[in-house]
Amino acid sequence: MTRILIAEDEERIVSFLEKGLRSSGYVTTAVFTGPDALAYARDDDFDLLILDLGLPGMDGQEVLRQVRARGDRLPVIILTARDGVSDTVTSLESGADDYVPSRSASRSCSRASASG
């Protein structure tokens, strides 16, 4: 079974992601701080990390740097409200596999909340 670690401090986004991923058969674990994201990524066997950059306690960029510094090839998708070119380039150069601005996810969460 594919295990996905979600490191995101906005509960609405976590709920939206977990609902969709679980309905597709994935197992998810959510953490809400940078230190927790790093600890779970280091200590558990995940197949993917969905990582927000604006985490409390430790920025997502630092989490990514430390994961990659260990030589860990865990696939990482950055999902964040930061949509600037410099954040995108820094994340990809630091070893992220993809970078997705979360505005579209936030809009989807709002629509899903309104309809259900």
C-alpha positions, 0 to 999 in steps of 0.5 A: 500500500502506498503511504503518503506523508502530508506536512501542512499546517492548514487543516482544511487543506489536509482534510481535502487531501486526505479525503481524495487520497484515501478514496483512491486507496492511499494511506495518509499520515498528516503532520502540522509542523516542520520538526514533525515532518522531518521526524516522520520522513526520517523514521517512517517508510513513506512513498511520498511527502507532500510538503508545505513551505510555511510550516511552523517550527521549521520552514519546509525548505529546511525540511527538504534540505535536511531530507536530501542531505541524508541522501533520502530520495523520498519523492517530495511535492511542494504544495504551498501558498508561495507562488514566487519564482524564487521559491519554485526555483529554490525548491526544485534545486533543493531536490523537490520533485514538483512544486504546486501553488496551493491556491487551486487546492484552497479554492477546491477546498472552499468549493467542496466545503460549500457543497457538502 
